[in-house]
Amino acid sequence: MSESDFARRCRRIGMAWAALLALLLLSLGSAYVPLGRLNLVIGLAIAALKSALVLGLFMGLGRSAALARVAAAVAAGTLALLLGLGSVDFATRATEPVAMQQPQQLRPLRQGGPSR
């Protein structure tokens, strides 16, 4: 590996690190901004960008064999399917109020003055 090759790789990793830090700060900032349901969408988009950076640069998925890319795509599809089915299950459940016991005042353990 030549010196310019090494410098290029270091610069690439440094840029990826800076991008991951920027995405971290963006996700931290979006957590404190009350946007309702849009917070979830923004958080998932930021997470997808972070994982794409890690998969592409650090794991070298773009330069790997076709079988490794197919396996990664199948894994991502399976995860999406499981998340989708879980979301449908959660969205279609009937919510019923929970039975609640009325609070009662407990009687003191002993009668008399304050304990010393």
Secondary structure, DSSP 8 states (H G I E B T S, - for coil): --HHHHHHHHHHHHHHHHHHHHHHHHHHHHHSS--TTHHHHHHHHHHHHHHHHIIIIIS-GGGS-HHHHHHHHHHHHHHHHHHHHHHHHHHH----------------SS-SS---
